[in-house]
Amino acid sequence: MTEESGNNNDEVLTDLSTSDELCGICGDPLYTKYSLTLSCNHNYHYDCINSSCLLAKKTGCHSCPYCGYNFKTLKPVNGIKKIKYGVHWYSEPDTSHYTNVKCNHIMTRGNRVGQECGKNCQLGYYKCFAHNTELKEIIKNKTKCA
C-alpha cells in the first residue's frame, strides 16, 4: 500500500438510487442493491466489493477492480451478520460501534400482528426484503423508464 493509498475510511457510502450506472463487478444497475463509491470514484454494489475483499483478504490489501486503487478495509453496514477480519478490520476489532439491526417493521397481519418483523435486514438497509418498500419503489420506477 502506498502513501497516497487509503486508510480505513476510503469508501463513501452513497445513495446511487438515481444513477443508471452499472456495477463494475456484476454488471447489474447500481440502484438494484446498496452501493458505495470508493475514493477513486468507482461505484460498486457493497455486496460485490465485500465478496471481492473476502477473496483477497489474505493479501492484506484490497484494490479497486477497475483501476487498482488500494484501500485497507470496508466500513461495516447494516445487514452484515458478522464483520470479518481482513475485510472490515485488521487490528483489535472495535465492534462496539457496529450492531446489526433487525427489521423493525410492525406486522399488520397474521399471528404476529403488532410485533416487529425481526428478520435480517437487506445489506445496507434497515428493512428486510419483504418490507423494504423504498428500494422496491426505486426499482419499479427505474424499470418503468427503461
C-alpha positions as CSV (number, residue, x, y, z in Angstrom):
1,M,0.0,0.0,0.0
2,T,1.5,3.3,-1.0
3,E,1.4,6.6,0.9
4,E,-1.3,8.0,-1.3
5,S,-3.4,4.9,-0.9
6,G,-6.2,4.9,1.5
7,N,-6.9,4.2,5.1
8,N,-9.9,2.7,6.9
9,N,-12.3,5.3,5.7
10,D,-11.6,5.2,2.0
11,E,-15.1,4.4,0.7
12,V,-18.1,6.6,0.7
13,L,-21.5,5.0,1.2
14,T,-23.6,6.8,-1.4
15,D,-27.2,6.9,-2.5
16,L,-26.9,5.8,-6.1
17,S,-30.6,5.2,-6.5
18,T,-30.9,7.8,-9.2
19,S,-27.8,6.5,-11.1
20,D,-28.1,4.5,-14.3
21,E,-24.5,3.2,-13.8
22,L,-23.7,-0.4,-13.7
23,C,-21.7,-2.3,-11.0
24,G,-18.2,-2.9,-12.4
25,I,-18.2,-6.4,-10.8
26,C,-21.6,-8.0,-11.5
27,G,-22.9,-5.7,-14.3
28,D,-26.3,-5.1,-12.7
29,P,-27.6,-1.5,-12.3
30,L,-26.3,0.1,-9.1
31,Y,-29.8,1.1,-8.0
32,T,-30.8,-2.6,-7.5
33,K,-28.7,-3.0,-4.3
34,Y,-26.9,-1.0,-1.7
35,S,-23.9,0.6,-3.4
36,L,-20.8,2.6,-2.4
37,T,-18.2,4.8,-4.0
38,L,-14.5,4.1,-3.4
39,S,-12.3,7.2,-3.0
40,C,-11.1,6.6,-6.6
41,N,-14.7,7.4,-7.6
42,H,-15.6,4.0,-8.9
43,N,-19.0,2.6,-7.8
44,Y,-19.9,-1.0,-6.8
45,H,-22.6,-2.8,-5.0
46,Y,-21.5,-3.2,-1.4
47,D,-22.1,-6.9,-1.6
48,C,-19.9,-7.3,-4.7
49,I,-16.9,-5.3,-3.3
50,N,-17.4,-7.1,0.0
51,S,-17.2,-10.5,-1.8
52,S,-14.1,-9.3,-3.7
53,C,-12.5,-8.3,-0.4
54,L,-13.3,-11.7,1.1
55,L,-11.4,-13.4,-1.7
56,A,-8.4,-11.0,-1.4
57,K,-8.2,-10.7,2.4
58,K,-5.1,-12.9,2.7
59,T,-3.0,-10.2,0.9
60,G,-4.0,-7.6,3.5
61,C,-4.6,-5.0,0.8
62,H,-7.8,-4.7,-1.3
63,S,-7.9,-2.8,-4.5
64,C,-10.5,-1.3,-6.9
65,P,-11.3,-3.9,-9.6
66,Y,-11.3,-1.2,-12.2
67,C,-8.2,1.0,-11.5
68,G,-6.3,-0.9,-8.8
69,Y,-6.5,1.8,-6.2
70,N,-5.6,0.3,-2.8
71,F,-7.8,0.5,0.2
72,K,-7.5,-1.3,3.5
73,T,-10.9,-2.1,4.9
74,L,-14.7,-1.6,4.2
75,K,-17.0,0.1,6.7
76,P,-19.5,-2.4,8.0
77,V,-23.1,-1.6,7.1
78,N,-26.3,-2.9,8.5
79,G,-27.2,-6.3,7.3
80,I,-23.8,-7.8,7.7
81,K,-24.3,-10.7,10.0
82,K,-20.7,-10.9,11.1
83,I,-17.9,-8.4,10.4
84,K,-14.8,-10.2,9.2
85,Y,-11.1,-9.9,10.0
86,G,-9.2,-8.8,6.9
87,V,-12.2,-7.2,5.3
88,H,-13.8,-4.9,7.9
89,W,-10.9,-4.7,10.5
90,Y,-7.2,-5.6,10.9
91,S,-6.2,-4.6,14.4
92,E,-8.3,-5.4,17.5
93,P,-11.9,-5.4,16.4
94,D,-13.9,-2.4,17.8
95,T,-17.3,-3.9,17.4
96,S,-18.9,-1.5,19.9
97,H,-19.9,0.9,17.2
98,Y,-21.5,-1.8,15.0
99,T,-24.8,-3.5,15.7
100,N,-26.7,-5.5,13.1
101,V,-30.2,-4.1,13.5
102,K,-33.1,-6.4,12.6
103,C,-36.1,-5.3,10.6
104,N,-38.4,-3.2,12.8
105,H,-41.4,-3.2,10.6
106,I,-44.6,-3.7,12.7
107,M,-46.6,-6.6,11.4
108,T,-50.2,-5.9,10.4
109,R,-51.4,-9.4,9.5
110,G,-51.0,-13.0,10.7
111,N,-50.2,-14.4,14.1
112,R,-47.6,-11.7,14.9
113,V,-49.9,-8.6,14.5
114,G,-48.4,-5.6,16.4
115,Q,-44.9,-7.3,16.7
116,E,-41.7,-6.3,15.0
117,C,-40.7,-8.4,11.9
118,G,-37.3,-9.3,13.3
119,K,-35.8,-10.7,10.1
120,N,-32.3,-9.8,9.0
121,C,-32.2,-6.6,7.0
122,Q,-31.1,-6.3,3.4
123,L,-27.4,-5.3,3.2
124,G,-27.1,-1.6,3.8
125,Y,-30.8,-1.0,4.7
126,Y,-32.9,-1.2,7.9
127,K,-35.7,-3.3,6.5
128,C,-35.8,-6.9,5.3
129,F,-36.6,-7.7,1.6
130,A,-40.3,-8.0,2.2
131,H,-40.6,-4.6,3.9
132,N,-38.0,-2.5,2.0
133,T,-40.6,-0.5,0.1
134,E,-38.1,2.3,-0.6
135,L,-35.9,0.0,-2.7
136,K,-38.8,-1.7,-4.3
137,E,-40.2,1.7,-5.4
138,I,-36.9,2.8,-6.9
139,I,-36.6,-0.5,-8.9
140,K,-40.2,-0.2,-10.0
141,N,-39.8,3.4,-11.2
142,K,-36.5,2.6,-13.0
143,T,-37.8,-0.4,-14.8
144,K,-40.9,1.7,-16.0
145,C,-38.5,4.3,-17.5
146,A,-36.4,1.6,-19.3
